[in-house]
């Protein structure tokens, strides 16, 4: 998938739930606003703004790149779940 589209927050919440259960990350949900995803391998974190019903395609793309860079999941796994 070359270009990512806007994604609903509901779909992203489902992905984050799967990610927290199956991969080596800590997902900290604090209300509806920023969610902090922390990689257990190197302690890097990624804040994910969740205050809107739709997530911008650029945020989705950068989040996918961060996941791949930190070897949390592959681009193919991300594309299948999102």
Secondary structure, 3 states (H helix, E strand, C coil): CCCCCCEEHHHHHHHHHHHHHHCCEEEEECCCCCEEEEECCCCCEEEECCCCCEECHHHHHHHHHHHHHCCCCCHHHHHHHC
